[in-house]
C-alpha cells in the first residue's frame, strides 16, 4: 500500500514540473506581449535616450528574448527569498506592533 502511494506521489510531482514550466513560460510571454516598451514604462515620463539605454541594460531588456527568458526562470524565484521585506523579522513586525512586544 505504501509503495502505491509513494509511486502516485512521485508521479504527481513529476507531472507538476512541466506544468510549472508552462505557467512560467506563459507568464513571461504574456508580459512581453503587453503593448509598449518595458524600458519606457520603467523610465517614466519623457526619459532621455541615454536613460532608456541605461534602463534596458540594467534590466537586461537589451539582450535577446531567450536570454531574458532564462534570466526570468532563474532570477524570479530567487528574488523573493533575497528581499528584505520577506525576512521573518519583517513579516513579524506588524504583529509585534499590535501585541505590544
ZIHU-V218955 format. One record per pair of residues at least 24 apart in sequence whose C-alpha atoms are under 10 Angstrom apart, sorted by the first residue. I is the first residue (numbers start at 1). GAP is how many residues later the second one is. If there is no record, write none. Layout:
I&GAP, I&GAP
This chain:
21&52, 24&45, 24&48, 24&49, 24&52, 25&44, 25&45, 25&47, 25&48, 28&40, 28&41, 28&44, 28&45, 29&36, 29&40, 32&33, 37&24
